[in-house]
């Protein structure tokens, strides 16, 4: 829960400072997804992985390592 609290603060700062489609925001979504996955909440994990994946695909492309990692995590959920 503590990790999610910090990631939520990070997300709010990132959204305000960088915008909703910045790769740093995508990284925060990915980190939050990992926490939800570890907690066993696959539904929330899936939502956050999908948000991260969309940003990475649009901004970094399908062949970027970040995109590939999130796609793999989502596929293995």
N, C-alpha and C positions, 0 to 999 in steps of 0.2 A: 504493500500500500504506500509506503514511503517513496519508493521509486516512482510510482505513478503520480504522486503529488509533485515531485520534482519535474517529471516529464511534462505534466500538464502546464506547469509554470513556463517551462522552456517552450512548449508549443505556443502558448499565448504570446510570448515575447517574439518568437519567430514569425508568427502570423502577422503581428503588427509591424515588425521591422522589415521583414523580407517578402511578405506576401504568401498566399496560399499554395503557390506552385514552385516554391524554392526547394532545391534539393536538401537543404538543411532541415526544412520542415518535413520532408520525406523521411529523413533519417530519424527524426523524433517519432514520427508515426511508426516506423519500423521498430524502434526501441520499445514503444508502448505495446505494440503487437507481441513482442517477445515476452514482456511481463505478463500480459493476458494469457498467452499460451502456457507459460509456466504455472499460472494460477489455475489452468484447466478451463478457461473461458474461451473456447474455440470460436464462438460467434464474434466476440469483440476482437479477438486476434485476427480473424479473417477480415473484418471491416478495416482494421488499421493496416494490415498488410496490403490490402487492395488500394488504400489511399496512397501508401508509400510507392507501390508499384506504378500507379498511374503517373505520379510526379516523375519518378525516375525514367519511365518510358518516354514521357513527353520532353523532358529536359536533358536527359543523358543518353537516351537511345537504348534499344533492346540488347546491344552487345556490351554495354557498360557492366563492370563487375557488380556494382550496387544493384542494378536491375536484375541481373541473373541470380544474385543471392536471394533477393526478396521473392522472385518468382519461384525459386526452389523451396523456400520456406513455406510459401503459400501452397504449393503443390503437395508438400509433405504434411500439411496440417491435418 
